[in-house]
Amino acid sequence: MKINNVITNGRRRAFEVETDRETYLFPYAKCDPAPNSADRVVSVYPDPEMGLAGFTYELESGAEGSVHLDSVREVNRDPEYMADLLMYQLSIDAQKRLAASGEKVRDVAAALATSPAQLYRLVDQTNYTKSFRQLVALLNYLGCDVGVQVTRSPRAGRSQMTAGRKSKPFVRVSRKVQKTPAGSLNRASRVTTKA
């Protein structure tokens, strides 16, 4: 996705970022350095050095800042981007747990009825075409109990900007060691997703 145009909106105190799919708002408060009434935006443009996947702005003081499109999509809670972010976080966790398990890739692939090449694609964080089901199966095989918790977003609608709160979902994977009545150790892990 590339940025077609960026304009300032002083009334809403935000940049309006136009892409092929949608126009997003990015609040001045999220910028570093942040524009304000004493230091206004002089120029703003889609940055070709960022492959048009970001924009650069200049303030009256001469300070300059850049914002990547991923930050804009995250602030606006773009559904597609948020799903990709969740898959990325789960993939990173699966990579860490696979490395820590000490099991051979060939053995894990055989247990999941897949090939080693497919297993490598499954834990690749840049591959967004993988199956969520396969990722959960891998995490379960590695001793993690995966659950998804759905909660209401802190924002009511997508058209509003977020103000001050971090609005990205997070994945928490915890591993608890519990004693069972028989005295053996039982490991239970949980993945919690907040939106």
DAPEZI-V560721 format. One line per field, one symbol per residue. ss: DSSP state (H for helix, E for strand, C for the rest). phi: phi as a letter, one per 30 degrees, with the letter a starting at -180 (. if undefined). Layout:
ss = ???
phi = ???
This chain:
ss = CCEEEEEEECCCCEEEEEECCCEEEEEHHHCCCCCCCCCCEEEEEECHHHCCCEEEEEECCCCEEEEEHHHHHHHCCCHHHHHHHHHHHHHHHHHHHHHHHCCCHHHHHHHCCCCHHHHHHHHCCCCCCCCHHHHHHHHHHCCCCECCCCCCCCCCCCCCCCCCCCCCCEEEEEEEEEECCCCCEEEEEEEEEEC
phi = .bddabbcbddchadccccddacccbdedddbdddaddbddcbbaddddcihcabbbbcedjdbbbbdddddddddheedddddddddddddddeddddddiddeddddddchbceddddddcddccccdddddddddddddjcccbcccbdddcdbddcddbicdccdbcccbbccbdcedjddbcbcbccccc
